[in-house]
Amino acid sequence: MRWVLGVDPVFRAEIERRNPESSAWLEGLPTLCRALGRRWGVVQDGAPRHGRTSMVVPVVGARGPAVLKLVSPVGRVEAEARALSVLAGRGAVSLLAVSVDDRALLLDRIDGPSLAGLDDPHEAVGLAGEVAARVAGVPAPDDAPKLAALAATWLRELRAQHVKAQEAGVPVPEELSCAAIDVIEALTGDTTDTLTHGDLSLENIMRSAAGRWLAIDPLLLCGPVAYEAHTVVRSLLPRIVASERPAALLRELTRRFCDTAHADYEQSQLLSLARSVASYYWEAQHHGNPANVERLRRLSMLTGRMLA
């Protein structure tokens, strides 16, 4: 069967910008899909979709609908495959087959919608918390990177970012930077032994045909479920900063997530502060969208006031 892929020009440009050597991978996609289709007994069953680092092609085979996920050289196929294998469908999409050498995954098909499409933000973060709790119930394998071990690198980067922001005249207040540094230093002593998704945005939680909410695109990371609060709430950041009571809404949404995720509320706030400051600095120093940079600055300030 002829595979009709039609790589999106915006996706192509972004992948090649981030890794110029990705051109060969992009050009070889049709040949790769045909080979994987024969190997796994699937044929194309719809138009491809593009994410930030991958292309997903709907397919169908003897086991029913599935998706062929083709991970670009920008992504981390080994970590995702390992995480999905360990989770084994507990809070996440099921992995049907994998070829690390081909940077390809065959997954159960989940057509959505995602939690980002829900009108009620409180319902959305509550459901996200339930997914986070299921993931956090899975013991981390020995080879899973520990958030505590990554904290030292995170700490060096944040300090360097703060100095750069000071030089540019756009730092967060000194007390917020110091608080964020204290949070990351404390994280080096974390002893959590269960998995966390690592990038649990509302867009990364989708409803299956059976009505279950499942996570996609997990990272292989061992850490506290409280770490997820920032990513979940950040998905609603435009709505939060535009509300009449942004601090109150931020507090309500964080608490709602913590209640259903069984996460420690204070730890969630502290980690959210550190991640908000780090995200603001990173986006501001890497030519991020100005509106998003300003929202992240406001999130840092709001979270800091919540902890005051």
N, C-alpha and C positions, 0 to 999 in steps of 0.2 A: 504494500500500500504506500502511496505517496504521502509523506508527511508535509503538511502545509504549516510552516512555522511563522513566517513573517515577523522577524525580530523588530520590536519597536525601536525607532530611531533614538528616542530619548533614553531608553534603557541601554542601547548600544553605546551612546555617547558617554553616559555615566560610567559604565563598566570600563570602557577604554580610557576614560580620564583617570580612574582610580588604579588601573593596571593596564598600561599600553600593550602588554603581552597577551591580553585577553582577545585580541583580534582573531587569532588562530582558533581559539575556542568557539567564538561566535560563528565563524565561517564553517566550522565542522559540525554544527548542531544537527543539520538534516541527516548527515551520514551517521552520527551518533544515535539519533533517535531510531533510525531504521534498524541499526544493530541491536539496540536495547529492546525494541519491539519484538524482534525475532527471539531474542534470548528469554524474555519474560512473557511472551505470548500475549502481547497487548497491541492494540491499534489506536490511532488517534481518534478522539471522540468529541472534539470541540476546539475552539480557538485558544491559543496559548495566552497565559497571563504573565505579567512581569512584576516582580517585586523589586527590592533594592539591590539584591545580589544574585537573584536566581530567576529562571523561567520555569513556569509550571504548565504542563500540557495535559489536559484531560484525556484519559485513555479508558479502554474497556477491554476486559479479557474474560477468561473462564471463571474468575472469581468475582466478576462484576465490575462496577465503576471504580476507577482508581485515578491517581494523578502521577505523572512522571515529573519529578522535580530535578532540574538540571542546575547545579550549583556552579556559578562562575568562579574563576580564580580569585575573585575578591572575597568569596564566602569561605566557610569552614565546614566542609562536608563531613569530615571525620568526627568532629565534636557533635554535630547534629545527629548523625547516624548512631553514635554511641549513646547519646541521651535518649533518643527514641527507643533504642533497644532496651535500655535499662528501665524506662518508664513502662514499656510494654502495654500501652493503651491506658494507663492510669493517669487520667487528666490530660492526656495528649493524644494526638492522632496516631494511628497504628502504622508501623513500618512493615511493609510487605517484602521488600527486597532492597538490596543496596549493592552498589559497585563503587567503592571509594576511588579506584583507579580512573573510572569514567566520570567521577564527581556527580553521580546520579543516585536518586532515591525513588523507590516506588512506594507510594503511600495510599492509604484509604482516601477516597474522595470525600471532601467536606465542602459543600457548595455555599455554606453560610446561610444567613448573613453573619457578620461579626458583631461582637458586643458594641463596637463603635456606632452601630446603627440604631441602638435603642434610644428612645426618647428620654427615658428617666435615668439620669446619671447615677442615682442611688441604687437602682436595680442593677445597672451595669457593673458598678464596682462590687456590689454584693455577690453577683454571679462570678466575677473575676476572683473574688476571695475564695469561693468554693473550689474553683479550679486550682488556685494556688495551694489550697490545703491538701488536695489530692496529690499534687506533685510533691509537696513537702512530706507526705507520708511515705515516700519511697527512699530507702537507705541509699546513700551515695556510694558508688563503687570506689575502690581505692585509687583509681586513676583519674577521678574527677578533680579538677582544679578547685582548691579551697579559696573562698573569698578572703579568708584571713591571710592566706599566703600572698594574695595579690594586693593586699592593703599597702604594703611598703612601696610598691611601684606607684599606686594611686596617690600616696602621700607625697612622693617626690614630684609627681606631675602637678598636683594641686599647688604646692608651694611655688613651683616655677611659674605656673599660670598666674598666681596672685602677684608675683613680682612683675610679670609682664603687664598685667592689668594696672598696677600702680604706675608703671612707667608711661602707660598710655592715658592715665588719668581716669580710668573707668573701673576701679575695683569695687567690690562690695564692701560695706563697712568692716573695719578691722575686727570687730567683735564677732561678726559672722564668719569671717575667714578663720579666725582662731577656733571658733566652735566647730567648724567643719573639720579642721585638722585634728582636734581632740577626738571627734567621732571616729575618724579613720584610724587614729592611733589605738583607740580602744578596740577596734575591729580586729586588730592583729591577734587578740586573745580569744577570738570566737571559737567555740568548740562544736558548732553544729555539725551533725553527721548525716544530714539528709539533703536531698536535691532541692534546688530552686530553679525556676525556669530561666531566669537571667535577663529576659527581655519581654516581660508579660504586659505588653500594651493591649488595649482593648481590641485593636486590629488583629492581634495575634491569637484571639480566642473566637472560635467559630462554632456555629451550631450544625451538628450532623443531621443526616436524614432521620435519625432516630430521636432527635430532639435533645441530644446531649451537647453540652458546651465543652469543647476540647481545645487545647492549646496547640498551636503550630510553631514551627521554627524555634524549638528550645535550644538553649545553650547547655553545655555540660558544666555545671557549677554547683559546688557544695557550699551552702550558706543559709542564713536565717530567712524564713518566709517574709519577715518584715522588710527585707531588701526590695521586695516586689512592689511595695506601696507607692514608691515614687513613680515607677513606670506606669502603673495603672492610673494614678491620679493625673499624671502628666498628659495622658491621652485626652483629658478633659480640660486642659489648661486654657484654651481660648474661652470656653464657657465660664470657667472660674473667674478669670480676670475681668470678664465683661459683666459679671453679676453685680447686683447692688451691695451684696455682703460677701466679698470674695474670701475673707478670712474665715467667716462662719461656714461657708460652703466647703472650703478646703478641709476644715476640721471635721465636718460631717461626713464627707466622702472618705477621708482617711480612717475615721473610726468605723464606718460601715465596712470598709475592706477588712480592717483588723478583726472585727467581730466574726465575719464569715471565714476568714483565713486562719483564725486562731493565732493571730500575730500579736506581739506585744506592741501596744499603741505608742508608748514612749520611744521604744527602739525604732519603730517605723518613722516617727517624726524626726528623730536624730539622723537616721540614714537618709531620709528625704532631704534634709538640710544639706548634708554633705554632697549628695548627688545633684541637687539643684544648683549649688554653687559651682561644682565641677562642670556641669552641663552648660551653665551660663558662660563660664570662661572659655570652654572649648568652642562653643558656637561663635562667640564674639571674636575669638582669635583665629577662626577658620572660615571667615566670610559667610557666616550663617545668615539666614533670612532675617533682616532687621526686626520685623514684627515678632518673630519667634525669640530672638535674642532678648528683646524687651520683656516678653512674657516670662522668660526664664529668670530674668533679673527680678521681676516682681514676685515670682514664686519663691525665690531665695529670701526676699524680704518678708513675705507673708509667713513662710515657715519659721523664720527667725523670730517673728513676733509671737507665733504660737508657742514657742519654747521659752520666751522671756518670762 
